[in-house]
């Protein structure tokens, strides 16, 4: 008998709580900061952040899954540098165009180069060869110019050719272009997910 009373009491508590939750739900309010009034109706205007939906990747084996996770890790490490390169290049281009003589431009480039080396040189030296290659690809993605062209514009043909030779010795190519629909399709996928904070 006590067990039956206890069960009835617990059921009563459960129903009372659920009814109270439903009543509270009727009184819930959502604060909307922007609205549009159209034909006398107030319509909330809410901006939603974009979500990227991509098909799930099916890996054939554990090694492929491991390589994908490694690529994600490497891209998360170097993508901020590519974004910074774009930002610095845009800023530098504006200031560079204001300079009148070739001597001022060369001095300006050396100053910027020294600042960048002081600020990021030690971090960039710690990148692996794979991360360095990814950074070259991402710089092309962000700036629209290969690293070779950027070097050629800023430091001249000789310097660009010299660094291209060094890069080729280590298996890289400063002239490699970013191809989001071809060989860099997987990189593009991961970068999109990084940009939308989904990985």
Helices and strands as residue ranges (DSSP letters): H 2-27, E 35-38, E 41-44, H 62-98, H 102-125, H 129-143, H 147-155, H 157-169, H 185-195
